[in-house]
Amino acid sequence: MKLLFGSFWRAVAYCLHPRVIMLSLLPLLVAGVATLGLGYYFWEDANRAVRGVLEHWSLVNSLLEWISSMLGAGFRTGITQLIVIALTIPVVVAFTLVLVGLWITPAIVGLVSRRRFATLEHRHGASWWLSVAASFGWTIAALLAVVVTLPFWLVPGLALVLPPLIWGWLTAHIMGFDALAEHASRAEREAILRAHRWPLLVMGIVCGFLCGVPSMIWTLGMWAVIAAPFVMVGVIWLYTLIFTFSALWFTHYCLSVLGELRAAESAMLATRRAASTSSDLELVEEVPPQQRFGFDAGPEREAGDAA
């Protein structure tokens, strides 16, 4: 628990580092441009598609007409745009997390390694393509989980719990893997991720709940919905900062655990060498000095000297 909180506060302090702030702008640039471009070309088509689906469901359509008769005709347009935004956010979150894992996390690992773990050996337990493949595999699994659990998001209580759990699971797998990819061997990485799976999952879930903060922007009013593509850029920046913080947290935690593991292994090897040396000395002491140095003054040699 001490290591968990200690890594947390170190991650908070490192977020103020100028290099970390500059690194957080790179995924913002890529994801922001992609979001604005897709919003420009597909925003209206997406709204029409969602509106057609809602009108196809007679029960939902009747409910929307009843609410629109009380709140005005703009309600149907607003609810359609909110649904499009709700469907877009999981994709944006997953895309931003992958960008942070591919670009920011390696740079953060290098920064933390130079400042805190300069003597930690690099054993290169995972190549970059393996990290990419693992990140995309876990991301697809998380998006499938979103699709499967999406009907339950309409339940008020579950809507506050399910998304952080999904993003927490995804963050724990991607960040834990990337934090150890450069320094740990494959055996060390698997051992650490298995032995510390619950603390890592708790860290991921905390980051998952932090990811719910940017979504609060959409509750500020219809102006946020009207300017959705531009507001989404700000949301992406907040997600980038949160995932950058999570990369720092996981890096400090995982490299500390790896350093303790290496220190324990070194101490064990030193103990074994000491025990082996002590056993050799005991065997040497059991041999008489004359035999030890090649001067065996036994009875047969004494008889030969007398002759």
ZIPENOR-V56303 format. One record per run of one state. SS is the DSSP state (H for helix, E for strand, L for the rest). FROM is the first residue (numbers start at 1). LEN is the number of residues. If there is no record, write none. Layout:
ss=[SS;SS]
from=[FROM;FROM]
len=[LEN;LEN]
//
This chain:
ss=[L;H;L;H;L;H;L;H;L;H;L;H;L;H;L;H;L;H;L;H;L;H;L;H;L;H;L]
from=[1;2;15;18;57;58;72;74;117;128;155;156;160;162;182;186;196;197;220;222;227;228;287;289;293;299;307]
len=[1;13;3;39;1;14;2;43;11;27;1;4;2;20;4;10;1;23;2;5;1;59;2;4;6;8;1]
//
